Amino acid sequence: MKKFYSIVLLLVISTTCFAQQEIAMPPIPLMREVHHSYIETSLRNITKLSSIADTIFPVTNDPKLNQSIHKSIRTYVHNMRAIVESSTKLSDNEKYVWLRGINELLMGFQSAWQARIIRNIMYPGLIKAFYECLQLELDGKSILPIVEQNELEIGNVLIQNYCLKNNQGIAAAKDVLVLKTCQREPENILKILTRFPNNRYADSLITISAFRNQEELYNYAAAPNELGQKIQQVQHPLVKLIATLARSKNGRMYFPFLDDLYQNKITIHQITPILNDESSDNYYKLLVKTRIGYAERMRKGDTPMAAKTLVAKLRSKAVELYINEINALHDESNLNIRFKKIDSLNPQELYYLAVLGEEEIYTSSFVSGVYPRIFARFKNGDAESLLQTLQYDFYRKFLKMSAAYNTLDDFLKRMSKPAAQKLMQNFVNGLEKTGSLEDAVDVADSYASIYNKDIRKLILLQVQQNLRNSKIQHDKRGEIIYQLLHTIFVSADSSGKTNLSASLGINTVYNMPLKELQNASGRIIIQQYAYGDKDAESYFGAFIARFSNSNWRIVRKPYWVEISSARGTPVTIYANLPLDETKDLDAMAQDSLNYYLETNGFQPTMVIHRGHSYYLQQTIDQLAPSAKVVLLGSCGGYQKLNLVLNIC
């Protein structure tokens, strides 16, 4: 862009300073003098746009250059006025119109500049472009070439000018400006075309959009409006395919396979029988097979279309068909009964249950069900071979979960020691090359759950090496990621001297100052969420017993208990009673306590989750923003950290 404007500026200067001579102004009739004065006033107003003290509008940072440009612009404007006054083609009324148009141009620049739509450097180009348009209009020719040659902002000012509204090329010029807008904002092509569905470039723009964002095009193609109809008419094979799916009742079910459909690796007719029974395993199995194929292509640098849509559908089906059921049977002691639903799944299909159901899967569902069955059914190879069959798709996520659920050592023992070392080195390699921070966060989450000192040392050394390489290669993103990981890992070492809070300039994460937890009266308010499952009676009884002494006072209410310190720092714990979950009485107790705390202005600064991981989301949904210490437990609580931080 800068290079373009440098060239334009040089052309303007060379043309105006040396080729453009001032035309003699014929006598101006008294009745039109006021219109010429309006133009002069607008020129002066432009010179003072940047500063009231300016006498020249600063097109560049070079005062001498600005002086030359200023002179050239005034010459162009003078000559336009002279052409209008001396023209034998224009009637007196038309001369009024053109003088008004010249002034309108200058005022249009002022308005656009004040709205930050147009930049200083475009000023000379705009004047020259209008001068050329004036001549073309007087000769009965199209202004389209001028609009095509100039920047979008200049073109927009030109087509809005009153004098050019009836030019023979105005319709085509408007289409060109829509095209230029889409080229500048390719992510907004369809949004723009919603206003201009009949644009002459619509077909090619829709095709471009199809390759950029298939999900978006699908949504627009399904809309009952002009653009939706236009999309349905485009003949490009990809657009036709997406449009066909958008019209289909089951289009969303076919859509995850878009890339394979487009490349004729599978047909709609082959998928249709599978859709007839959505509750069967076949659809999930086809999703897994397709995802593995996509993962292989992505490892080679390819980017399958609608890959994210496939993952989203795979995740939803994993949860809907399998995870919800095996989670719901968490009280079933017979594992064969509990996990019967996943008996038909092969190792790869079980793997995707784990990595894509990370947020929903219960600890016991992973540790006692999915994880052991992966290897029980993968009889012809080790863990390394398993990852190879999966093209290492989501392997960092799987390692993170294995670390969190204490199965990482077992997983690594299922491959050779060199392979395990290489895998853990790769675990922290290339984090700067991914499109998001998800992999880096998975690595950071995993480290705290790894207890094998050799593995921790290996990871730390690799992070240090990657940090050095990033600095040598001046890779700023890599340097930031690995510096953060290094700081976090070193601070996690109890023998280390690194203070994470001081190093990163954040509040301490190792302790919470007492005063930060106290309210205005000096009291600490703690809220505990309890749930009414079969384990509640034993743990809640033990909880109350712990405070049944002279140091505490216990007040029992219908739906909660209040436990207050009798001496020392004022502390009050509000804990809802774990009433029968089958009747939603525990939820009623929590709602009652939440209402009581809120109406009395009691803001908890510490929140405790007492219950299994499958209740955790309910606790998070009720978290008070005032909470500064949140205890979620070790049973999957780490996975919800980001949700907690967004609330508190």
Order of alpha helices (4+ residues) and beta strands (2+ residues): alpha-alpha-alpha-alpha-alpha-alpha-alpha-alpha-alpha-alpha-alpha-alpha-alpha-alpha-alpha-alpha-alpha-alpha-alpha-alpha-alpha-alpha-alpha-alpha-alpha-alpha-alpha-alpha-alpha-alpha-alpha-beta-alpha-beta-beta-beta-alpha-beta-alpha-beta-alpha
